[in-house]
């Protein structure tokens, strides 16, 4: 039958040690705290508001964003310094390279509310030279109206 040694078996410890999980969570928290400010770099552009439906890009398509600030300077969301203005020639070169690599990349233009209409038309003409097939304008939704 059973011997005395077999009956004095150690009981299994059924508790979960959560200390390693807390360590991993803290490391991830630090990583997200460091990378979050890097993800929000850009140029502050005061977009005009318009009543339009949002465009849903396909999951694998990341649009190329081009912003025009109030002074008519161009910014593009690619490169080491997306918050630095680029010249029209540099913008045309970057767009051409992106479209050569991925031809169906959608391009979105965000123009400041104070920028002249001519500056936006000029950038659209530049993009036409680069054979852009998908072009959109970025707007903000209008503020909700108060019901009476």
C-alpha positions as CSV (number, residue, x, y, z in Angstrom):
1,X,0.0,0.0,0.0
2,X,1.1,3.5,0.7
3,X,4.3,4.2,2.6
4,X,4.7,7.0,5.0
5,X,7.0,8.9,2.6
6,X,4.4,9.0,-0.1
7,X,1.8,10.6,2.2
8,X,4.0,13.4,3.2
9,X,4.2,14.9,-0.2
10,X,4.5,18.6,-0.5
11,X,1.4,20.5,-1.4
12,X,1.6,22.5,-4.6
13,X,1.6,26.3,-4.2
14,X,-1.3,27.6,-6.2
15,X,-0.6,31.3,-6.0
16,X,0.5,33.4,-8.9
17,X,3.6,35.4,-8.4
18,X,2.7,38.9,-9.8
19,X,6.0,40.7,-9.3
20,X,7.4,39.8,-12.7
21,X,4.2,41.0,-14.4
22,X,4.4,44.3,-12.5
23,X,8.0,44.7,-13.6
24,X,7.0,44.1,-17.3
25,X,4.1,46.6,-17.0
26,X,6.4,49.3,-15.6
27,X,8.9,48.8,-18.4
28,X,6.1,49.1,-20.9
29,X,4.8,52.2,-19.2
30,X,8.2,53.9,-19.4
31,X,8.6,52.9,-23.1
32,X,5.2,54.4,-23.9
33,X,5.9,57.6,-21.9
34,X,9.1,58.1,-23.9
35,X,7.6,57.3,-27.4
36,X,4.3,59.1,-27.0
37,X,5.7,62.7,-27.4
38,X,7.6,61.5,-30.5
39,X,4.3,60.4,-32.2
40,X,2.6,63.8,-31.9
41,X,5.2,65.8,-33.7
42,X,3.9,68.1,-36.4
43,X,2.9,71.6,-37.4
44,X,0.0,73.4,-35.8
45,X,-2.3,74.2,-38.7
46,X,-5.7,75.9,-38.1
47,X,-7.9,73.8,-40.4
48,X,-11.1,75.2,-41.9
49,X,-14.3,73.4,-40.9
50,X,-16.6,71.8,-43.4
51,X,-19.5,69.4,-43.1
52,X,-18.2,66.3,-44.8
53,X,-17.9,62.6,-44.2
54,X,-14.6,61.3,-42.9
55,X,-12.6,59.2,-45.3
56,X,-11.5,55.8,-44.1
57,X,-8.1,54.8,-45.5
58,X,-7.4,51.1,-46.0
59,X,-5.6,49.5,-43.2
60,X,-2.3,49.0,-45.1
61,X,-2.4,52.5,-46.6
62,X,-0.7,55.3,-44.6
63,X,-1.5,58.6,-46.2
64,X,1.1,61.2,-47.0
65,X,0.2,64.4,-45.2
66,X,1.2,67.8,-46.6
67,X,0.4,70.9,-44.6
68,X,0.5,74.5,-45.6
69,X,0.8,77.0,-42.7
70,X,-0.6,80.5,-42.5
71,X,2.6,81.9,-44.1
72,X,2.3,79.5,-47.1
73,X,5.2,77.2,-46.0
74,X,5.0,73.5,-46.8
75,X,5.5,70.7,-44.4
76,X,5.5,66.9,-45.1
77,X,5.1,64.1,-42.5
78,X,8.0,62.1,-43.9
79,X,11.7,62.4,-42.9
80,X,13.7,63.3,-39.8
81,X,12.2,66.7,-39.4
82,X,8.5,66.8,-40.1
83,X,8.2,70.1,-38.3
84,X,10.7,71.9,-40.7
85,X,9.3,73.6,-43.8
86,X,10.4,72.2,-47.2
87,X,10.7,73.9,-50.5
88,X,8.4,73.2,-53.4
89,X,11.1,71.3,-55.3
90,X,11.9,69.1,-52.2
91,X,8.2,68.4,-51.7
92,X,7.9,67.4,-55.4
93,X,11.0,65.1,-55.0
94,X,9.6,63.4,-51.9
95,X,6.2,62.9,-53.3
96,X,7.6,61.4,-56.5
97,X,9.8,59.0,-54.5
98,X,6.9,57.9,-52.3
99,X,4.7,57.3,-55.4
100,X,7.4,55.4,-57.2
101,X,7.7,53.1,-54.2
102,X,4.0,52.8,-53.5
103,X,1.9,54.2,-56.4
104,X,-1.5,54.1,-54.6
105,X,-0.5,56.2,-51.6
106,X,-3.2,58.7,-50.8
107,X,-2.1,62.3,-50.3
108,X,-3.9,64.6,-48.0
109,X,-3.4,68.4,-48.0
110,X,-4.1,70.4,-44.8
111,X,-4.2,74.1,-45.4
112,X,-4.4,76.7,-42.6
113,X,-7.6,78.7,-42.4
114,X,-5.6,81.9,-43.0
115,X,-3.6,80.6,-46.0
116,X,-4.5,82.0,-49.4
117,X,-6.5,79.9,-51.8
118,X,-3.6,80.3,-54.3
119,X,-1.1,78.5,-52.0
120,X,-3.3,75.5,-51.9
121,X,-3.9,75.5,-55.6
122,X,-0.2,75.8,-56.2
123,X,0.5,72.7,-54.1
124,X,-2.2,70.8,-55.9
125,X,-0.6,71.8,-59.3
126,X,2.8,70.6,-57.9
127,X,1.3,67.3,-57.0
128,X,-0.3,67.0,-60.4
129,X,3.2,67.2,-61.8
130,X,4.1,64.1,-59.7
131,X,1.1,62.2,-61.2
132,X,-0.8,62.0,-57.9
133,X,-3.9,59.9,-58.4
134,X,-5.5,60.1,-54.9
135,X,-5.7,63.6,-53.4
136,X,-7.8,64.8,-50.5
137,X,-8.2,67.9,-48.4
138,X,-8.2,67.8,-44.6
139,X,-10.9,69.7,-42.8
140,X,-12.2,69.8,-39.2
141,X,-15.9,69.0,-38.5
142,X,-18.0,72.1,-37.8
143,X,-18.8,72.7,-34.1
144,X,-22.1,71.2,-33.1
145,X,-25.0,73.6,-33.2
146,X,-27.1,74.2,-30.1
147,X,-30.6,72.9,-30.4
148,X,-33.4,75.3,-29.6
